Amino acid sequence: MLGLAMFAAAIGLLLIGFPVAFSLGGTAVLFTLIGSDLTSVLWGIDLPWAHEFALARLNILPQRIFGTIMDNYTLVAVPFFVFMGVMLEKSGLAEELLETMGMLFGTLRGGLAISVVAVGALLAASTGVVGASVVTMGVLALPVMLKYGYSKQLATGVVASSGTLGQIIPPSIVLVILGDQIGVSVGDLFLGAIVPGVVLAGLFMVWVIFVAIRRPNDAPALPPEARTLHGWPLGLAVLKNLVPPLLLILLVLGTIFAGIATPTEAGAMGAIGAMALAAANRRLSYANLQSTMAQTVTLTSMVFVILMGATAFGMVFTALHGDRVVQEFLLNLPGGSYGFLFFTMLVIFLLGFFIDFIEITFVVVPLLAPIALAFFGPDMMVWFGVLVAMNLQSSFLTPPFGFSLFYLKGVAPPSVKTAHIYQGIIPFVIIQVGMVLLLALAPGLVTWLPGLAK
């Protein structure tokens, strides 16, 4: 009962907006004191659990945190990928890509929105940082789409959803963290996520085409005066702006898939490659480098401080046998493995309305991983990890705490209201839920590439 009360207290603190790291770490310390022999010493009450759960357990906590963070080679990839994403944001890559891709698809109804999805997928494969992608495209693409007559709902929905593709298309920071938490190879997770990520981007484009056919006024073609390049000049411009990010993707993912480099080493090469692209675009200045490093330190510190709190929480929660209660409940759900999968996907989706993907990954996923291993076996853990990542991607889009919605509202023109953004993301959230169902029914979409590589 103490374990369940501890979990409820942590979730309650998170829902009222208390800082995540301190919600988890503070709850761990509080329930250590409640459940320890200190209660017996101070109040003279002989509690049945106090002898088993001694206060001395706290002595192990610094060693556990040090082992989880400082000795973890996999997590070193996180600051490298963050640095790569932030540096590419400052290199002007997205601006040039959007301009040329917009001209390429501009003759089609909905062509500009299709180009935004395509650029979002390329940025996802180049950066893996959702915030950078959403802000960049919100600043560059949203005003242009509104200028040429796109509906506010479709324009905001396309920008917000395509920016979140960095959550599932490798190299994704969430896949690095998930690989560490469920104990599978990050390289296999990257391989397994490629096909689902590309299919999801394709479904976004299909929705745009459907809207353009059903409601042509919501997604008009670009007027002739907006298409300044034609023929060979347009083709050369597309090649010029597509080749650099594709080379960077090949450098990062190709070396991982070929077994030449670990994800951490590939992240380091990606960071150097991002600096090279910024230098090629004449954007590699001391000010940009300093700003990129500052943002990298801030984002990385946030992740690791939350990890420290989650480590403390997980250790105390396990000592209070909370994990055993959760496992017995999930293992005895009706429907066996299907019941477990449905329940866990539903819980993760609902938690995504209120809690960030990092908290869900650090708190909920470690409880689910052993049960998933018992149900599906080690060969299917990559599939389970990609399924969770696809589900977590919705947390960026679901109100009231979807981070992509905040990012977009912060850079959107004053004429775009919050209601427009909320209405615009509804069909894209439905598409993502449908994608989770598709992956659950067709695991081969995830396991095909890792199996082929082996």
C-alpha positions in Angstrom: 0.0 0.0 0.0 2.9 2.4 0.7 4.2 1.8 -2.8 0.8 2.6 -4.4 0.5 5.7 -2.2 4.0 6.8 -3.2 3.1 6.5 -6.9 -0.2 8.4 -6.4 1.7 11.2 -4.5 4.2 11.6 -7.3 1.5 11.7 -10.0 -0.4 14.2 -8.0 2.6 16.5 -7.6 3.3 16.3 -11.4 -0.3 17.1 -12.2 -0.3 20.3 -10.1 2.8 21.5 -11.9 5.5 20.9 -9.3 9.0 20.5 -10.9 9.4 16.9 -12.1 12.8 16.1 -10.7 11.8 17.4 -7.2 8.4 15.6 -7.4 10.1 12.3 -7.9 13.1 12.8 -5.7 11.1 14.5 -2.9 8.5 11.7 -2.9 11.3 9.2 -2.7 12.8 10.8 0.4 9.4 11.4 2.1 8.3 7.8 1.7 11.7 6.5 2.8 11.2 8.3 6.1 7.6 7.1 6.3 8.4 3.5 5.6 11.7 3.2 7.5 12.7 2.3 11.1 13.0 6.0 11.8 9.3 6.0 12.5 9.7 3.4 15.2 12.6 5.3 16.7 10.9 8.7 16.9 7.4 7.7 17.7 7.9 4.4 19.4 5.5 2.7 16.9 6.6 -0.8 15.8 5.5 -0.8 12.2 5.6 -4.2 10.4 7.4 -3.0 7.4 10.0 -0.9 9.2 12.5 -3.7 9.9 12.5 -4.7 6.3 12.8 -1.2 4.9 15.6 0.3 7.0 16.7 3.9 6.7 20.2 2.6 5.8 18.9 2.0 2.2 19.5 5.7 1.6 23.2 5.0 1.8 22.9 3.1 -1.4 21.2 5.9 -3.3 24.3 7.9 -4.3 26.0 4.8 -5.7 22.9 3.9 -7.6 22.6 7.4 -9.1 26.3 7.5 -10.0 26.0 4.1 -11.7 22.9 5.0 -13.6 24.2 8.3 -15.0 28.0 8.7 -14.7 28.8 5.1 -15.8 26.2 5.0 -18.5 28.0 5.2 -21.9 24.7 5.1 -23.9 23.3 8.3 -22.4 26.4 10.2 -23.5 24.7 10.3 -26.9 22.0 12.6 -25.5 24.1 15.9 -25.4 25.7 15.1 -28.8 22.3 14.8 -30.5 21.0 17.8 -28.7 24.0 19.8 -29.8 23.6 18.6 -33.4 19.9 19.6 -33.5 20.4 23.1 -32.0 23.4 23.8 -34.3 21.5 22.8 -37.4 18.7 25.1 -36.3 21.1 28.0 -36.5 22.7 26.9 -39.8 19.8 28.1 -41.9 19.3 24.6 -43.3 15.5 24.5 -42.6 15.0 27.9 -44.2 16.5 27.0 -47.5 14.9 23.5 -47.5 11.4 25.0 -47.0 11.9 27.6 -49.7 13.0 25.1 -52.4 10.6 22.3 -51.4 7.7 24.9 -51.4 8.6 25.8 -55.0 8.9 22.1 -55.9 5.4 21.2 -54.7 3.9 24.7 -55.0 1.9 23.9 -58.2 -0.2 21.4 -56.3 -3.1 22.1 -54.0 -1.7 21.6 -50.5 1.8 21.5 -52.0 3.2 23.9 -49.4 1.8 21.8 -46.6 3.3 18.6 -48.2 6.6 20.4 -48.4 6.4 21.3 -44.6 5.8 17.6 -43.8 8.8 16.6 -46.0 11.1 19.1 -44.4 9.8 18.1 -41.0 10.8 14.5 -41.7 14.3 15.6 -43.0 14.8 17.8 -40.0 13.8 14.9 -37.7 16.3 12.6 -39.3 18.9 15.4 -39.1 18.3 16.8 -35.6 16.0 14.7 -33.5 15.0 17.8 -31.4 11.3 18.4 -31.5 11.3 21.9 -30.1 13.9 23.2 -32.6 11.9 21.7 -35.5 8.5 23.2 -34.4 9.9 26.6 -33.6 11.9 26.8 -36.9 9.0 25.8 -39.1 6.6 27.9 -37.0 8.7 31.0 -37.7 9.4 30.2 -41.4 6.5 28.2 -42.8 3.4 29.2 -40.8 3.3 32.9 -41.9 3.8 31.9 -45.6 1.0 29.3 -45.4 -1.4 31.9 -43.9 -0.3 34.5 -46.5 -1.3 32.2 -49.4 -4.7 31.4 -48.0 -4.3 28.2 -46.0 -6.8 27.7 -43.2 -5.4 28.4 -39.7 -6.4 24.9 -38.5 -4.6 23.0 -41.3 -1.5 25.2 -41.2 -1.0 25.0 -37.5 -1.8 21.2 -37.4 0.7 20.5 -40.2 3.5 22.5 -38.6 3.0 21.1 -35.1 2.7 17.5 -36.1 5.5 17.5 -38.7 7.8 19.0 -36.0 7.1 16.1 -33.7 8.4 13.6 -36.2 11.8 14.0 -34.5 10.3 11.9 -31.7 10.1 8.8 -33.8 12.4 9.2 -36.8 16.1 8.4 -35.9 18.3 9.8 -34.5 15.7 10.5 -31.7 16.6 11.4 -28.2 13.6 9.5 -26.8 14.8 6.3 -28.6 18.2 6.7 -26.9 16.5 7.1 -23.5 14.0 4.2 -24.2 16.9 1.9 -25.3 18.6 2.6 -21.9 15.4 2.1 -19.9 14.1 -1.2 -21.5 17.6 -2.6 -22.0 17.7 -3.0 -25.8 20.2 -1.8 -28.4 19.8 1.8 -29.4 20.9 0.9 -32.9 18.2 -1.7 -33.2 15.6 0.8 -32.0 16.8 3.3 -34.6 16.5 0.6 -37.3 13.1 -0.4 -36.1 11.7 3.1 -36.1 12.7 4.1 -39.6 9.7 2.4 -41.4 7.1 3.5 -38.9 8.4 7.1 -39.0 8.4 7.2 -42.8 4.9 5.7 -42.9 3.6 8.2 -40.4 5.0 11.1 -42.4 3.3 9.6 -45.5 0.0 9.4 -43.7 0.3 13.1 -42.8 0.8 13.9 -46.5 -2.2 11.8 -47.4 -4.4 13.7 -45.0 -3.2 17.0 -46.5 -4.1 15.7 -50.0 -7.5 14.6 -48.7 -8.2 18.1 -47.3 -7.0 19.7 -50.5 -9.4 17.6 -52.5 -12.4 18.0 -50.2 -11.8 21.6 -49.2 -9.7 23.3 -51.9 -9.9 26.7 -50.3 -8.2 25.4 -47.2 -5.1 24.3 -49.1 -4.6 26.4 -52.3 -1.7 26.1 -54.7 1.0 28.8 -54.7 0.4 31.7 -57.1 2.8 31.9 -60.1 4.6 35.0 -58.7 5.6 33.0 -55.6 7.4 30.3 -57.7 10.5 32.1 -58.9 12.5 29.0 -59.9 11.5 26.6 -62.7 13.1 23.7 -64.6 16.8 23.1 -64.2 17.5 26.0 -61.7 14.8 24.6 -59.4 16.2 21.0 -59.7 19.7 22.3 -58.9 18.4 24.3 -55.9 16.6 21.2 -54.5 19.8 19.1 -54.9 21.9 21.7 -53.3 19.7 21.9 -50.3 18.9 18.2 -50.0 22.4 16.8 -50.3 23.9 18.2 -47.1 21.2 16.9 -44.7 21.1 13.6 -46.5 24.9 13.3 -46.1 24.6 14.1 -42.4 21.8 11.5 -42.0 24.1 8.9 -43.8 27.0 9.9 -41.6 25.0 9.4 -38.3 22.7 6.5 -39.1 24.8 4.8 -41.7 27.7 4.3 -39.3 25.4 2.9 -36.6 23.6 0.5 -39.0 26.9 -0.6 -40.5 28.4 -1.4 -37.1 31.2 1.1 -37.6 30.2 3.4 -34.7 28.1 3.2 -31.5 25.2 5.7 -31.2 27.4 7.8 -28.9 30.2 7.9 -31.4 27.8 8.6 -34.2 26.3 11.4 -32.2 29.8 13.0 -31.8 30.3 12.8 -35.6 26.9 14.3 -36.1 27.8 17.2 -33.9 30.9 17.8 -35.9 28.9 17.4 -39.2 26.3 20.0 -38.0 29.2 22.5 -37.3 30.5 21.8 -40.8 27.1 22.5 -42.4 26.8 25.7 -40.3 30.3 26.7 -41.5 29.3 26.0 -45.1 26.3 28.3 -44.8 28.5 30.9 -43.1 26.6 30.7 -39.9 29.3 29.2 -37.6 30.1 32.2 -35.5 31.4 32.4 -31.9 28.0 33.8 -30.8 26.1 30.9 -32.5 28.5 28.3 -31.0 28.2 29.8 -27.5 24.4 29.9 -27.8 24.3 26.3 -29.0 26.5 25.1 -26.2 24.4 27.0 -23.6 21.1 25.4 -24.9 22.8 22.0 -25.0 23.8 22.2 -21.4 20.4 23.4 -20.4 18.4 20.7 -22.2 20.9 17.9 -21.2 20.9 19.0 -17.5 17.1 18.9 -17.5 17.1 15.3 -18.7 19.7 14.2 -16.3 18.3 15.9 -13.2 14.9 14.3 -14.0 16.8 10.9 -14.3 18.3 11.4 -10.9 14.9 12.0 -9.3 13.5 9.0 -11.3 16.3 6.8 -10.1 15.6 7.7 -6.4 11.9 7.2 -7.0 12.4 3.8 -8.7 14.7 2.5 -6.0 12.4 3.4 -3.1 9.3 2.3 -5.0 10.9 -1.1 -5.6 12.0 -1.4 -1.9 8.3 -0.8 -0.9 7.3 -3.6 -3.3 5.3 -1.2 -5.4 6.7 -2.8 -8.6 5.5 -6.2 -7.5 1.9 -4.9 -7.1 2.0 -3.3 -10.5 3.4 -6.5 -12.1 0.8 -8.7 -10.5 -2.0 -6.4 -11.6 -0.7 -6.2 -15.2 0.1 -9.9 -15.5 -3.5 -10.8 -14.4 -5.3 -8.5 -16.7 -8.0 -10.3 -18.9 -6.8 -11.0 -22.4 -3.2 -11.9 -21.5 -0.6 -10.1 -23.6 -3.3 -8.3 -25.6 -4.9 -7.0 -22.5 -1.6 -5.9 -21.2 -0.7 -4.1 -24.4 -4.1 -2.4 -24.7 -4.0 -1.2 -21.0 -0.4 0.1 -21.2 -0.9 1.9 -24.5 -4.1 3.5 -23.1 -2.4 4.6 -19.8 0.7 6.1 -21.7 -1.6 7.9 -24.1 -3.7 9.4 -21.2 -0.7 10.3 -19.2 0.6 12.2 -22.2 -2.2 14.7 -21.8 -0.7 15.8 -18.5 3.0 14.6 -18.2 6.0 15.1 -20.5 7.4 12.1 -22.4 10.6 12.2 -20.3 8.7 11.6 -17.0 6.7 8.8 -18.6 9.9 7.2 -19.9 11.7 7.4 -16.6 8.8 6.5 -14.3 6.3 4.3 -16.1 8.4 2.5 -18.7 10.8 0.7 -16.2 7.7 -0.8 -14.6 6.4 -2.0 -17.9 9.6 -3.4 -19.4 9.9 -6.6 -17.3 6.3 -7.5 -17.9 6.6 -6.9 -21.6 9.7 -9.1 -21.6 7.7 -11.9 -19.8 4.8 -11.6 -22.3 6.6 -11.0 -25.6 10.2 -12.3 -25.1 13.5 -10.5 -25.8 13.2 -10.7 -29.6 10.1 -8.4 -29.5 11.4 -5.7 -27.1 12.5 -3.5 -30.0 8.9 -3.6 -31.3 7.6 -2.8 -27.8 10.1 0.2 -27.5 9.1 1.6 -30.9 5.4 1.1 -30.0 5.9 3.1 -26.8 7.9 5.8 -28.7 5.1 6.2 -31.3 2.6 6.5 -28.4 4.7 9.0 -26.6 4.9 11.2 -29.7 1.2 12.0 -29.1 2.1 13.7 -25.8 3.7 16.6 -27.8 0.3 17.3 -29.4 -2.3 16.5 -26.8 -3.7 19.5 -24.8 -3.4 20.9 -22.2 0.3 20.3 -21.8 1.5 19.4 -25.4 4.9 21.0 -25.7 4.6 21.4 -29.5 1.4 23.4 -29.0 3.3 25.8 -26.6 6.2 26.1 -29.0 4.0 26.9 -31.9 1.8 29.4 -30.0 4.9 31.2 -28.9 6.0 31.9 -32.4 2.6 32.1 -34.2 1.2 35.4 -35.6 -1.3 37.1 -33.2 -4.2 36.2 -35.5 -3.6 32.5 -34.7 -5.5 31.6 -31.5 -5.0 28.7 -29.2 -8.4 27.3 -30.4 -7.1 27.2 -34.0 -4.1 25.1 -32.9 -6.2 22.7 -30.8 -8.6 22.1 -33.7 -5.8 21.7 -36.2 -4.0 18.9 -34.3 -7.1 16.7 -33.8 -6.8 14.8 -37.1 -3.1 14.3 -36.7 -3.5 12.9 -33.2 -6.1 10.5 -34.6 -3.6 9.4 -37.3 -0.9 8.8 -34.6 -3.3 6.7 -32.6 -4.1 4.7 -35.8 -0.4 4.3 -36.4 0.0 2.8 -32.9 -2.8 0.3 -33.7 -1.2 -0.5 -37.0 2.2 -1.3 -35.3 0.4 -3.4 -32.7 -1.3 -5.5 -35.4 1.7 -5.6 -37.8 4.9 -5.9 -35.7 6.8 -6.7 -39.0 6.8 -3.0 -39.8 9.3 -2.6 -36.8 11.1 -5.9 -36.8 11.8 -6.2 -40.6 14.8 -3.9 -40.8 16.6 -5.0 -37.5 16.0 -8.6 -38.7 17.4 -7.8 -42.1 20.5 -6.2 -40.6 21.2 -9.2 -38.5 
